[in-house]
Amino acid sequence: MTDDTKNKLLMIQQMVENIETNLDIVRKAILDIAGDELADLPGNGYSKRPINGVSVSNKGKVIEGVFDGESMLGPDGRKYPVPPNYASKSKLVSGDILTLTIADNGSFIYKQIGPVERVQMVGTLKRIGGDYFVHTEDGEYRVLTASVTYFKAEPGDQVTVIVAGGSTGGWGAIENIIPRVVHIEAHDDTEPVKRDLKGSDEVEDFKVPKTLFKRAK
């Protein structure tokens, strides 16, 4: 390749970079004037989806990533902390696609944009050290402590858990807790009753008064 050809290629490359820079300036100016309403219109040639996982909007820096059970893994390999309360209430599952908007004031705003296929299972809540797991027939799934606290669950409780389809372990999200209900024999030939023992450490003596039930004559 001759020096003249190299110089021409360098000049062309510089022209392309200048065009791209000018386009970014024009796009930002359009968003500053029209806001998101224009960006949402089809066929305008502008996409709000992050390019290579990162973009900039008038609301701040937008990063797209994958939820790993605790954090969002970004395209740069960094982990961005997802608030446990948000993950629990939104019932996020490993593999969900999220966007993180980092506002100009530094606040983090997460949004789920691509939920993975989910399946529901029933299992028993366990605690190992300071971590919680749900043991099911298909494997054990770790769940957030915030989720256990939110549902006021305790080790030994039967819970329904949501996991990514096809997984046999990893992270899951508690969907609900199955209350503990036991039969207690009534005294004095009255009918047996049921009591919800959720939160109780032991079964105390319980006697159903005869006046509680009326027998047909």
Phi, psi and omega per residue, in radians:
M1 nan 2.233 -3.098
T2 -1.332 2.831 3.126
D3 -1.112 -0.598 3.136
D4 -1.126 -0.722 3.116
T5 -1.139 -0.730 3.118
K6 -1.061 -0.758 -3.134
N7 -1.095 -0.686 3.120
K8 -1.128 -0.747 3.133
L9 -1.121 -0.719 3.104
L10 -1.091 -0.686 3.133
M11 -1.152 -0.719 3.115
I12 -1.123 -0.738 3.134
Q13 -1.078 -0.724 3.117
Q14 -1.124 -0.670 3.122
M15 -1.114 -0.737 3.124
V16 -1.092 -0.763 3.130
E17 -1.102 -0.676 3.111
N18 -1.138 -0.695 3.118
I19 -1.103 -0.785 -3.141
E20 -1.091 -0.703 3.118
T21 -1.105 -0.761 3.134
N22 -1.137 -0.642 3.110
L23 -1.115 -0.722 3.109
D24 -1.086 -0.691 3.117
I25 -1.123 -0.743 3.137
V26 -1.134 -0.773 3.140
R27 -1.065 -0.765 3.130
K28 -1.105 -0.694 3.129
A29 -1.118 -0.696 3.125
I30 -1.101 -0.782 -3.135
L31 -1.158 -0.634 3.117
D32 -1.109 -0.575 -3.107
I33 -1.487 -0.857 -3.011
A34 -1.722 -0.346 -3.133
G35 1.288 -2.829 -3.071
D36 -1.222 -0.342 -3.092
E37 -1.058 -0.731 3.120
L38 -1.256 -0.636 -3.129
A39 -1.157 -0.453 -3.126
D40 -1.403 -0.260 -3.089
L41 -1.224 2.359 3.132
P42 -1.221 2.583 3.021
G43 1.361 0.235 -3.135
N44 -1.574 -0.022 3.081
G45 1.390 0.089 3.139
Y46 -2.109 2.287 -3.137
S47 -1.965 2.348 3.097
K48 -1.472 -0.239 3.121
R49 -1.157 2.433 -3.119
P50 -1.089 2.457 3.040
I51 -1.623 2.188 -3.056
N52 0.984 0.517 3.047
G53 1.543 -0.079 -3.089
V54 -2.397 2.429 3.037
S55 -2.615 2.987 3.114
V56 -2.220 2.258 3.084
S57 -2.168 3.139 3.121
N58 -1.237 -0.146 3.125
K59 -1.698 -0.185 3.142
G60 2.387 -2.928 3.134
K61 -1.446 2.278 -3.112
V62 -1.966 2.220 -3.130
I63 -2.145 2.329 3.101
E64 -1.834 2.373 -3.115
G65 -2.701 -3.019 -3.080
V66 -2.078 2.312 3.102
F67 -1.327 2.264 -3.104
D68 -1.871 0.155 -3.121
G69 1.986 -0.532 3.106
E70 -2.251 -0.691 -3.044
S71 -2.272 3.010 3.017
M72 -1.786 2.172 3.119
L73 -1.560 2.015 -3.083
G74 -1.487 2.985 -3.129
P75 -1.171 -0.320 3.119
D76 -1.556 0.089 3.139
G77 1.483 -0.079 3.128
R78 -1.433 2.676 3.079
K79 -1.819 2.245 3.130
Y80 -1.886 2.162 -3.061
P81 -1.135 2.259 3.058
V82 -1.767 2.183 -3.139
P83 -0.945 2.201 -3.126
P84 -0.972 -0.664 -3.133
N85 -1.116 -0.701 3.108
Y86 -1.143 -0.780 -3.140
A87 -1.092 -0.657 -3.121
S88 -1.229 -0.849 -3.100
K89 -1.188 -0.585 3.120
S90 -1.455 -0.164 3.134
K91 0.946 0.893 3.111
L92 -1.221 2.546 -3.120
V93 -2.156 2.575 3.113
S94 -0.929 2.264 -3.126
G95 1.830 -0.241 3.098
D96 -1.092 2.450 3.099
I97 -1.592 2.259 -3.128
L98 -2.169 2.761 2.902
T99 -2.052 2.445 3.083
L100 -2.029 2.118 3.052
T101 -1.785 2.066 3.082
I102 -1.683 1.825 -3.066
A103 -1.240 2.904 -3.127
D104 -1.083 -0.473 3.130
N105 -1.510 0.055 3.080
G106 1.626 -0.058 -3.140
S107 -1.294 2.591 3.135
F108 -1.810 2.245 3.114
I109 -2.182 2.021 -3.116
Y110 -1.742 2.622 3.072
K111 -2.583 2.286 3.102
Q112 -1.417 2.170 -3.110
I113 -2.101 -0.229 -3.099
G114 -2.579 1.356 3.122
P115 -1.181 2.429 3.107
V116 -1.413 2.955 3.082
E117 -1.111 2.394 -3.069
R118 -2.096 2.638 2.983
V119 -2.324 2.689 -3.103
Q120 -1.952 2.376 -3.139
M121 -2.339 2.834 3.055
V122 -1.997 2.339 -3.136
G123 -2.674 -3.079 -3.112
T124 -1.929 2.299 -3.136
L125 -1.323 2.315 3.125
K126 -2.226 2.716 3.028
R127 -2.162 2.171 3.105
I128 -2.132 1.912 -3.048
G129 1.171 -2.171 3.103
G130 -1.798 0.167 -3.089
D131 -1.933 2.688 3.141
Y132 -1.985 2.484 3.131
F133 -2.363 2.669 3.016
V134 -1.981 2.079 -3.131
H135 -1.575 2.112 3.117
T136 -2.159 3.051 3.115
E137 -1.160 -0.423 -3.100
D138 -1.701 -0.016 3.122
G139 2.502 -3.127 3.117
E140 -1.875 2.391 -3.100
Y141 -2.178 2.240 3.110
R142 -1.361 2.480 3.126
V143 -2.228 2.712 -3.117
L144 -1.195 2.453 3.070
T145 -1.048 -0.636 3.123
A146 -1.079 -0.590 3.120
S147 -1.215 -0.695 3.103
V148 -1.107 -0.750 3.128
T149 -1.152 -0.713 -3.118
Y150 -1.048 -0.725 -3.130
F151 -1.569 -0.011 -3.120
K152 0.959 0.735 -3.129
A153 -1.489 2.781 3.136
E154 -2.355 2.673 3.075
P155 -0.942 2.346 -3.094
G156 1.757 -0.273 3.119
D157 -1.218 2.541 2.983
Q158 -1.505 2.231 -3.099
V159 -2.321 2.748 2.960
T160 -1.732 2.355 -3.076
V161 -2.226 2.480 3.099
I162 -1.787 2.272 3.139
V163 -2.326 2.869 3.097
A164 -1.194 2.422 -3.123
G165 -1.035 2.331 3.106
G166 1.519 -0.106 -3.123
S167 -1.457 2.634 3.113
T168 -2.163 0.405 -3.123
G169 2.909 -3.069 -3.125
G170 1.784 -2.405 -3.095
W171 -1.824 2.611 3.057
G172 -2.418 3.060 3.126
A173 -2.237 2.222 3.101
I174 -1.192 2.230 3.096
E175 -1.689 -0.662 -3.133
N176 -2.876 2.938 3.113
I177 -2.035 2.409 3.125
I178 -1.611 1.991 -3.072
P179 -1.055 2.553 3.048
R180 -1.425 2.134 3.117
V181 -2.246 2.236 -3.140
V182 -2.193 2.749 3.059
H183 -1.575 2.358 3.080
I184 -2.115 2.223 -3.130
E185 -1.215 2.281 3.106
A186 -1.478 2.752 3.135
H187 -1.666 2.919 3.017
D188 1.008 0.692 3.012
D189 1.048 0.486 3.054
T190 -1.633 3.045 -3.071
E191 -1.344 2.562 3.123
P192 -1.213 2.683 3.132
V193 -2.199 2.926 3.078
K194 -2.005 2.489 3.071
R195 -2.263 2.482 3.072
D196 -1.493 1.989 -3.062
L197 -1.660 0.262 3.133
K198 -1.021 2.154 3.116
G199 1.558 -0.089 3.129
S200 -1.645 2.474 3.125
D201 -1.537 -0.418 -3.105
E202 -2.660 2.843 3.116
V203 -1.623 2.048 -3.138
E204 -1.571 2.810 3.112
D205 -1.076 2.346 -3.090
F206 -2.454 2.200 -3.102
K207 -2.143 2.230 3.138
V208 -1.516 2.138 3.122
P209 -1.075 2.570 3.140
K210 -1.113 -0.530 -3.087
T211 -1.269 -0.085 -3.102
L212 -1.306 -0.445 -3.085
F213 -2.186 2.468 3.071
K214 -1.968 2.249 -3.141
R215 -1.581 2.477 3.108
A216 -1.226 2.398 3.131
K217 -1.507 nan nan
